[in-house]
Amino acid sequence: MKYLMIALAIVALPAQAFDWPWEKKPQENYSYCKGFVHSGLASTAMTDGARIKLWMDWNSATRAQIAHGELDQAQYDAGMNSFSALLASNDTDGILEVVDGDCDYDNG
């Protein structure tokens, strides 16, 4: 029984290293994130660690935007409006969810 468990572990573990088609993440929307972060940096409500995180995301989105093409103005405006709406409703958890989730490209 012990050998069966070891054999199953050896066979099953490498399967996790593959990117299966059904596991693909949605394509990143750099223009949206750039607009969202721009609004966050323009706001005085974002302070301390949150502001540092916004700067890191701004840098990542800008680098990715340069590598992947031009800015989509409609998505940029949508990102700005999204931040403004979340701020107006005092939804700091929603703001952090976008910053830490959708717009966290390579900041670990």
Number of C-alpha atoms within 10 A of each C-alpha: 6 6 8 9 10 11 11 10 11 11 10 11 9 9 10 8 8 8 10 9 7 6 8 8 8 7 6 14 18 28 25 25 30 26 26 28 29 19 21 24 18 9 14 9 12 18 13 8 9 17 17 13 19 25 16 19 24 24 17 19 25 17 12 17 17 11 9 10 10 10 17 15 12 12 18 21 17 17 23 21 16 20 24 17 13 14 18 10 10 11 13 14 10 15 22 15 13 16 22 17 10 15 25 20 18 11 11 5
